[in-house]
Amino acid sequence: MSAVKIRNVAIIAHVDHGKTTLVDAMLWQSGLFRDNQNVQERILDSLDLEREKGITIMAKNTSVVYAGYKINIVDTPGHADFGGEVERTLTMVDGALLLVDSSEGPLPQTRFVLQKALEKKLPIICVINKIDRSDRRPPEVLDEIYSLFIDLDADDAQLDFPVFYTNAKVGAAYASLDEALEHRSSSLECLFQAIINHIPGPKANADEPAQFLVTNLEWSDYVGRLAIGPLRRGRLTAAQQVALIKKGQVSVVSPLKALYTYRGLSRVETDVAEAGDILAIAGLPDAFIGDTVCDPLNPEALPPIEVDEPTLAMEFSINTSPLAGREGQNLTSRQLKARLEKESLFNVSIRVSQSPEAGSEVFKVEARGELQLAVLVETMRREGFELTLGPPKIVIKEINNQAHEPLELAVIDVPEEYVGVVTEKLTARKGRVVRLANHGSGRVRLEVEAPTRGLIGYRSQFMTDTRGTGLFNCLSKGYIPWQGPIRGRVNGSLISDRQGQAVGYALYHLQPRGLIFISPGDPLYRGLIVGENSRSEDLWVNPAKEKKLVNIRAAGSDEALRLTPPRKMSLEEAIVFIKEDEMLEVTPKSVRLRKKNLSAR
């Protein structure tokens, strides 16, 4: 298809503002599915973790045909930890739909994705979604969007964006607020038409030498590695000889094995593709994100993909506890190294290196945040890996011979009665309130600048402090000079002093000591953390102690013991709970906390 009839567009927004739901509606209304076809919701969220967590983790691309135009749509993640996916995705497209919730308005990731789109001079279509909400405030949200554009130094052309109002759940788009409030539409027709009219076709010349940018990688059991990206110029044909350019140098010249375009949710094999389309090509096993595929007679490299640097690091190693090997199949350092290197190939925002301080079998993994690391660990445990993880640490940067640490902007929405406790906790973590706004609805929005180090582990405490009613979102703001010590977890740990099995009688008598993490019958080993001490020091205990049997019976001595339910931490909570001298043991079925040195007391 000619580039004149192609539109490449990304859907960008803050997490949970309705991107994937809108894509669902666009796919349905393009005629991709039969009326009676059984299709699950959030079609593009194909990963198990995406469906469980209700978020998009990996960017996905699909296409629809509307009025003779092929519209390639890329659904991007909304969580800040997966910003690398957004950055590489925006290199594939010629415009973007910016989705904003009609009640929440622009939030931190809205700023991040919009800033990246404006830097690339992409035209924007603004979509105010969830217009059916009872607490909607579209005029105020639109003013906030304009203020955000101005704050990001948008030029006059970028400020002249069309605005639509949508209810993605029912697949309705409206060109004006009056139409939205009166429900005058039951389709996305005006939004499709705006994409065709406002988003330009790709600037591509099919008669020039071929040039293709690798922006994503996938795997096919039939043809091996697939390189995915936009064909910037020229034509590609099946079995054509192409050159692969890495870091400005031609790496290899090889024929293509197969050539695919996208139609709906499927890859469709084709014999020829013209400039402007988004393709998948096979036959280049060494292709990596950011490489250029081109005509070997005219080897010209495209600008590489640049992403923001990681801010958090953790040490990964094999499981070395006495319970190692009971649940997983991937147990060796060689397997762990291969898996992490594979992850760094497919995920541009993750960096993997060997940790010189800890030894050659310990790997340092750098990422954007706690959630991205937790998703990687959860994926690996489901693949059968057993891991030992160190506590998360921030990535320090030397600027002008001075240590700098990452800074984040936390945007917090809470009921008025919780403003005091939130600001008190964040101030203790070196936070500084830079803005406070009361929308008059009993809720207050705070903007707080704080070091990333101070926000590690705060999210769960925030939800407890606000009784689950608060909203907490973060955005990276660069680096600031080291802010000095920040008080971390003050309570010590209850540590098992022997191997065996946990006994209800022992746990009952340990309950006054602190918070218990295990249940009767759970396996124990020396150095396993079984609870959180109510005091600051660590305490070695015997959770396997049984009641002594005597031949003297007393009234009430055999009554049933009432145990408080143990605290079962999620993987994300456990990652931020551990201290410097503690580690996390992760297996396919278990998450255990332990001491780094199992025998030290």
C-alpha positions in Angstrom: 0.0 0.0 0.0 1.2 3.5 -0.9 2.5 5.7 2.0 -0.3 8.2 1.1 -2.9 5.7 2.3 -1.0 4.8 5.5 -1.3 6.4 9.0 1.0 5.3 11.8 -0.3 6.4 15.2 0.6 5.7 18.9 -1.9 5.8 21.7 -0.2 7.4 24.8 -1.5 8.2 28.2 -1.1 7.7 32.0 -1.8 4.3 33.4 -5.5 3.2 33.5 -6.8 6.1 31.4 -8.2 3.7 28.8 -5.7 3.2 26.0 -6.2 -0.5 25.5 -10.0 -0.3 25.9 -10.0 2.3 23.1 -7.9 0.1 20.9 -10.5 -2.7 21.5 -13.3 -0.5 20.3 -11.3 0.6 17.2 -10.6 -3.0 16.3 -14.3 -3.9 16.6 -15.6 -0.9 14.6 -13.1 -1.5 11.8 -14.9 -4.8 11.0 -12.1 -7.0 12.2 -14.3 -9.4 14.2 -17.7 -10.9 13.4 -20.7 -9.7 15.4 -21.0 -13.0 17.2 -17.3 -13.6 17.7 -16.1 -14.3 21.2 -13.2 -11.9 21.9 -11.8 -11.2 25.3 -11.5 -7.7 26.7 -8.2 -5.8 26.4 -7.2 -7.9 23.3 -3.7 -6.5 23.0 -2.8 -7.2 26.7 -1.8 -10.8 25.8 0.8 -11.4 28.5 -0.5 -13.2 31.7 1.0 -10.5 33.9 -0.7 -7.8 31.9 -4.1 -9.3 32.3 -3.5 -10.1 36.0 -2.2 -6.6 36.9 -4.6 -4.7 34.5 -1.7 -2.8 32.9 0.1 -2.8 29.6 3.8 -3.8 30.0 4.9 -4.3 26.4 4.0 -2.0 23.5 1.9 -3.9 20.9 1.1 -2.9 17.3 -2.0 -3.8 15.3 -3.7 -2.3 12.3 -7.2 -1.5 11.0 -8.5 -0.5 7.6 -10.9 2.5 7.5 -12.2 4.2 4.4 -9.4 2.8 2.3 -6.7 3.9 4.7 -4.5 1.5 6.6 -4.1 2.8 10.2 -1.2 1.1 12.1 -2.0 1.5 15.8 0.6 1.1 18.6 -0.7 0.6 22.2 1.9 1.8 24.7 2.4 1.2 28.4 1.1 3.8 30.8 3.3 3.1 33.8 6.5 5.1 34.3 8.6 2.0 34.8 8.0 1.0 31.2 8.9 4.3 29.7 11.5 2.7 27.5 8.7 1.0 25.6 7.1 4.4 25.0 10.3 5.9 23.8 11.2 3.3 21.2 7.5 3.1 20.1 7.4 6.8 19.2 10.1 6.3 16.7 7.7 4.1 14.7 4.8 6.6 14.3 3.9 9.9 12.7 1.4 11.1 15.3 -0.2 10.3 18.6 -3.6 10.1 20.4 -3.1 11.6 23.9 -5.7 10.1 26.2 -6.6 11.9 29.4 -9.1 10.8 32.1 -12.1 13.3 32.3 -11.8 13.4 36.1 -8.2 12.8 37.0 -6.8 15.0 34.3 -3.1 15.0 33.2 -0.9 12.9 35.6 2.9 12.3 35.7 3.1 9.8 32.9 0.9 12.0 30.8 3.6 14.6 31.1 6.4 12.1 30.3 4.8 10.6 27.1 3.6 14.0 25.9 7.1 15.5 26.4 8.6 12.6 24.3 6.0 13.1 21.5 6.5 16.9 21.4 10.3 16.4 21.2 9.8 14.3 18.1 7.5 17.0 16.6 4.6 14.5 16.4 1.1 16.0 15.8 -1.3 15.3 18.7 -5.0 14.5 18.8 -6.3 15.1 22.3 -8.9 12.6 23.6 -10.7 13.2 26.9 -11.8 9.7 27.8 -14.3 8.3 30.4 -16.7 11.1 29.7 -19.4 9.0 31.4 -17.9 9.4 34.8 -20.1 11.1 37.4 -17.2 13.2 38.7 -16.1 14.3 35.2 -14.7 17.8 34.8 -13.9 18.2 31.1 -13.5 22.0 30.9 -11.0 22.0 33.8 -9.2 19.0 32.4 -8.9 20.7 29.0 -7.4 23.8 30.6 -4.9 21.6 32.4 -3.9 19.9 29.2 -3.3 23.3 27.5 -1.2 24.3 30.5 0.8 21.1 30.2 1.5 21.8 26.5 2.6 25.3 27.3 4.7 24.1 30.3 6.5 21.6 27.9 7.3 24.5 25.4 4.9 23.3 22.7 5.0 25.6 19.6 2.0 27.3 18.1 1.4 24.4 15.6 1.5 21.8 18.4 -0.9 23.8 20.5 -3.5 23.8 17.6 -4.7 20.2 18.4 -8.2 18.8 17.8 -10.1 17.7 20.9 -12.5 14.7 21.1 -14.5 13.3 24.0 -14.9 9.5 24.2 -16.5 6.7 26.2 -14.1 3.9 25.2 -16.1 1.2 26.9 -19.1 1.7 24.6 -16.9 2.8 21.6 -18.4 6.3 21.2 -16.5 9.5 20.2 -17.8 13.0 20.1 -16.4 16.1 18.4 -17.8 18.5 21.1 -18.7 18.4 24.8 -22.4 19.1 24.1 -22.5 16.1 21.8 -20.8 14.0 24.5 -23.3 15.1 27.3 -26.2 14.4 25.0 -24.8 11.0 23.8 -25.3 11.9 20.1 -22.9 9.3 18.8 -22.5 5.6 19.1 -19.3 5.1 17.1 -15.7 6.3 16.7 -16.3 7.6 13.2 -15.2 11.2 13.9 -12.0 9.9 15.7 -11.1 7.7 12.7 -11.7 10.7 10.4 -9.5 12.9 12.6 -6.6 10.4 12.4 -6.8 10.4 8.6 -7.1 14.2 8.3 -4.8 15.4 11.2 -2.0 12.7 11.3 0.2 13.0 8.2 1.2 10.0 6.1 4.8 8.8 6.6 7.5 10.9 4.9 8.8 8.0 2.8 10.0 7.7 -0.8 9.6 4.2 -2.2 12.1 4.9 -5.1 15.1 5.5 -2.8 17.4 2.7 -1.4 15.7 0.7 1.4 16.1 1.9 5.0 14.4 0.1 8.0 14.8 0.8 11.7 14.6 -2.1 14.2 12.4 -0.9 17.1 11.2 -4.2 18.5 12.1 -7.9 18.5 10.0 -11.1 18.6 10.5 -14.8 18.1 8.9 -17.2 15.6 9.3 -20.9 15.9 9.4 -21.1 12.1 11.7 -18.4 11.0 13.6 -17.4 14.2 14.1 -13.8 15.3 11.8 -11.2 13.9 12.9 -7.6 13.6 10.0 -5.1 13.8 9.9 -1.5 12.8 9.0 1.1 10.2 10.3 1.0 6.6 11.6 4.6 6.3 12.2 4.5 2.6 12.5 2.3 -0.4 11.1 -1.2 -0.9 11.8 -4.6 0.7 11.1 -7.9 -1.0 11.2 -11.5 0.2 14.7 -13.0 -0.2 16.2 -9.6 -0.9 19.9 -9.1 0.1 20.1 -6.5 2.9 22.9 -5.1 5.2 22.6 -4.9 9.0 24.3 -1.8 10.4 25.3 -1.8 14.1 26.9 1.2 15.8 27.5 2.8 12.4 29.3 -0.2 10.9 27.9 -2.9 8.5 27.8 -6.0 10.6 26.5 -8.6 8.1 24.9 -8.8 4.6 22.3 -11.5 4.4 19.1 -12.4 2.4 15.7 -12.0 4.1 13.9 -15.2 5.0 10.4 -13.7 5.2 8.6 -10.4 5.1 5.4 -9.6 7.1 2.9 -6.8 7.4 0.2 -6.4 10.1 -3.5 -6.9 9.4 -5.6 -6.7 12.6 -4.0 -8.8 15.2 -2.1 -11.0 12.8 1.2 -10.9 10.9 0.6 -11.5 7.2 3.4 -12.7 4.9 4.0 -10.6 1.8 6.3 -10.6 -1.1 6.9 -6.8 -1.2 6.5 -3.9 1.2 6.8 -0.2 0.4 8.1 2.7 2.5 5.8 4.0 5.2 4.5 0.7 6.6 5.4 -1.1 9.8 6.9 -4.5 9.0 8.4 -7.6 10.6 11.4 -9.2 8.8 13.2 -12.5 9.4 16.6 -13.6 8.4 18.8 -11.4 10.6 19.5 -13.4 13.9 21.9 -10.7 15.1 19.5 -7.8 14.7 19.0 -5.7 17.8 16.8 -2.7 18.8 18.2 0.5 17.2 20.0 -1.3 14.3 19.4 -0.3 10.7 18.6 -2.7 7.9 19.3 -1.2 4.5 20.4 -1.7 0.9 24.0 -3.1 0.9 24.9 -0.9 -2.0 23.8 2.2 0.0 24.5 1.5 3.7 23.2 4.5 5.6 22.4 4.2 9.3 19.3 5.8 10.9 19.7 7.7 14.2 19.7 5.0 17.0 17.0 4.8 19.6 17.8 6.7 22.8 16.0 6.0 26.1 16.3 7.5 29.6 18.8 5.9 31.9 17.8 3.3 34.6 17.5 4.6 38.2 17.3 1.4 40.2 19.5 -1.7 40.4 19.3 -5.1 42.0 21.7 -8.0 42.2 20.5 -11.4 40.8 22.1 -14.7 41.6 21.1 -18.4 41.8 19.3 -19.7 44.8 21.8 -20.8 47.5 19.4 -21.6 50.4 19.1 -25.1 51.9 15.7 -25.4 50.1 17.3 -24.7 46.6 16.3 -27.0 43.8 12.9 -28.2 45.2 10.6 -26.2 42.9 12.5 -24.9 39.9 14.3 -26.3 36.9 16.6 -23.4 35.9 19.1 -23.5 38.7 22.6 -22.6 37.3 24.4 -19.4 36.8 24.8 -20.2 33.1 21.1 -20.4 32.7 20.6 -17.2 34.7 23.2 -15.3 32.6 21.6 -16.4 29.3 18.1 -15.4 30.4 19.2 -11.9 31.6 21.2 -11.3 28.5 18.1 -12.2 26.4 16.0 -9.8 28.5 18.5 -7.0 27.8 18.2 -7.7 24.0 14.4 -7.3 24.0 14.0 -4.6 26.6 15.9 -1.4 25.8 15.5 0.1 29.3 17.1 -2.8 31.2 20.9 -3.2 31.5 22.7 -6.3 32.7 26.3 -6.5 33.9 28.3 -8.8 36.2 28.8 -7.4 39.7 32.5 -7.1 40.4 32.0 -6.5 44.1 29.9 -9.5 44.7 31.6 -12.1 42.4 31.4 -13.3 38.9 28.1 -15.3 39.5 26.2 -12.3 40.7 24.5 -10.1 38.0 23.6 -6.4 38.4 20.3 -5.6 36.7 19.5 -1.9 36.3 15.9 -0.8 35.5 13.5 2.1 35.7 11.8 1.2 38.9 10.5 -1.4 41.4 7.6 -2.5 39.2 9.8 -3.2 36.2 12.2 -5.3 38.3 9.2 -7.1 39.9 7.7 -7.9 36.5 11.0 -9.4 35.3 11.4 -11.5 38.5 7.8 -12.7 38.3 8.3 -13.7 34.6 11.4 -15.6 35.4 10.0 -17.5 38.3 7.1 -18.6 36.1 9.7 -19.9 33.6 11.1 -22.2 36.4 14.0 -20.1 37.7 15.1 -20.0 41.3 16.7 -16.7 42.3 18.3 -14.9 45.1 17.9 -11.1 45.0 19.7 -8.3 46.8 17.9 -5.2 48.1 17.2 -2.5 45.5 19.7 0.3 45.2 19.6 3.6 43.3 22.0 4.2 40.4 24.5 6.9 41.4 25.8 9.3 38.8 29.0 11.4 39.0 28.4 15.0 37.8 31.3 17.5 38.2 33.0 15.1 40.6 30.0 15.1 42.9 27.6 12.2 43.6 24.1 12.7 42.2 21.0 10.6 42.8 17.8 10.3 40.8 15.0 12.7 41.6 11.3 12.0 41.2 8.1 14.1 41.1 5.4 12.3 43.1 1.8 13.4 42.2 -0.5 12.5 45.0 -4.3 12.7 45.2 -5.8 12.2 48.6 -8.8 13.1 50.8 -8.2 16.3 52.8 -7.9 14.5 56.1 -4.8 12.6 55.0 -2.8 15.5 53.7 -1.0 15.9 57.1 0.2 12.3 57.5 1.3 12.1 53.8 3.4 15.3 53.9 4.9 14.3 57.3 6.0 10.9 55.9 7.4 12.4 52.7 9.2 15.2 54.5 11.0 12.5 56.5 12.1 10.9 53.2 13.6 14.2 52.0 10.5 15.2 50.0 9.6 18.8 49.2 6.1 19.9 48.5 6.2 22.1 45.3 2.5 22.4 44.6 -0.8 21.9 46.4 -4.2 22.3 44.8 -7.7 21.8 46.2 -10.3 21.1 43.5 -13.2 21.7 46.0 -14.4 18.1 46.0 -12.9 17.1 49.3 -9.7 15.8 47.7 -6.3 17.5 47.5 -3.6 17.1 44.8 0.0 17.3 46.0 3.2 17.5 43.9 6.2 16.5 45.9 9.8 16.3 44.7 11.8 13.5 46.5 14.8 11.4 45.8 14.1 8.0 44.3 15.8 6.5 47.3 13.3 8.1 49.7 10.3 6.7 47.7 11.5 3.0 47.7 8.9 1.1 49.7 6.7 4.1 50.4 3.8 3.1 48.1 2.5 0.3 50.5 2.8 2.6 53.5 1.0 5.3 51.6 -2.0 3.0 50.9 -2.1 2.1 54.6 -1.9 5.7 55.7 -4.8 6.7 53.3 -6.9 3.6 54.0 -6.6 2.8 50.3 -8.3 6.0 49.1 -5.1 7.8 47.8 -3.6 7.9 44.3 0.2 7.9 44.1 2.1 8.3 40.8 5.7 9.2 40.1 7.8 10.7 37.2 11.5 10.8 36.8 12.9 14.4 37.1 16.6 13.8 36.5 19.4 14.0 39.1 20.2 16.1 42.2 23.2 16.1 44.5 23.2 13.4 47.1 20.7 14.3 49.8 22.3 12.6 52.8 21.1 9.6 54.9 17.4 8.7 54.8 15.9 6.6 57.5 14.8 3.3 56.2 13.0 0.4 57.9 13.5 0.8 61.6 12.3 -2.6 62.8 14.5 -5.6 63.0 13.8 -9.1 61.9 12.8 -12.3 63.6 15.2 -15.0 62.3 15.0 -18.8 62.5 17.9 -20.3 64.3 17.5 -23.8 63.0 16.2 -26.0 60.2 12.8 -27.9 60.4 9.1 -27.0 60.2 7.2 -24.2 61.7 5.0 -25.2 64.6 1.8 -23.5 65.7 2.7 -23.6 69.4 6.0 -21.8 68.7 4.4 -19.2 66.4 1.7 -18.5 69.0 4.4 -17.6 71.6 6.3 -15.5 69.0 3.3 -13.3 68.1 4.0 -10.8 71.0 7.5 -10.3 69.6 6.3 -8.8 66.3 4.6 -9.5 63.0 4.8 -13.1 61.7 5.3 -14.0 58.0 4.9 -17.8 58.1 2.3 -20.4 58.8 2.5 -23.7 60.7 4.0 -26.4 58.5 6.1 -24.1 56.5 9.8 -25.2 56.0 12.5 -23.5 57.9 16.2 -23.1 57.7 18.8 -21.2 59.7 18.9 -17.6 58.6 15.3 -17.5 57.3 13.4 -14.4 58.2 10.1 -15.5 59.8 8.8 -12.1 60.9 9.4 -8.5 61.7 10.6 -7.7 65.2 8.6 -5.0 67.2 12.0 -3.6 68.2 14.9 -2.3 66.1 17.3 -5.2 66.6 17.3 -8.6 64.9 16.2 -11.5 67.1 17.0 -15.1 66.5 14.1 -17.4 67.5 13.0 -21.0 67.3 9.8 -21.3 65.3 10.0 -25.1 65.4 9.8 -25.4 69.2 7.1 -27.9 70.2 5.1 -28.1 73.4 6.7 -30.4 76.0 4.6 -33.4 76.8 4.1 -34.2 80.5 1.8 -36.6 82.3 0.2 -33.8 84.4 -2.9 -32.2 82.9 -4.2 -28.7 83.9 -7.5 -27.1 83.1 -7.3 -25.2 79.8 -3.8 -26.5 78.9 -4.9 -28.2 75.7 -7.2 -25.4 74.4 -6.8 -24.5 70.7 -4.2 -21.8 70.1 -5.5 -18.7 68.2 -2.9 -17.6 65.7 -3.1 -14.2 64.0 -3.1 -14.6 60.2 0.5 -14.2 58.9 1.4 -11.3 56.7 1.9 -12.6 53.2 3.8 -10.1 51.2 3.6 -9.8 47.4 6.8 -9.9 45.4 6.8 -6.1 45.0 6.4 -5.6 48.8 9.1 -8.2 49.6 11.6 -6.5 47.2 11.3 -3.2 49.0 11.1 -4.7 52.5 14.6 -6.2 52.7 17.5 -4.4 54.3 21.1 -4.2 53.2 22.2 -7.4 55.0 19.0 -9.3 53.8 18.1 -11.1 50.6 15.0 -12.5 48.8 14.7 -16.1 47.8 12.3 -16.4 44.8 11.2 -19.8 43.5 8.2 -20.8 41.2 6.0 -21.3 44.2 7.5 -19.4 47.1 8.9 -16.0 48.1 11.0 -16.1 51.2 13.1 -13.5 53.1 16.5 -14.5 54.4 19.7 -13.1 55.8 22.6 -12.7 53.4 24.9 -14.6 55.8 22.7 -17.5 57.0 24.9 -18.4 60.0 25.9 -15.0 61.4 24.3 -14.0 64.7 
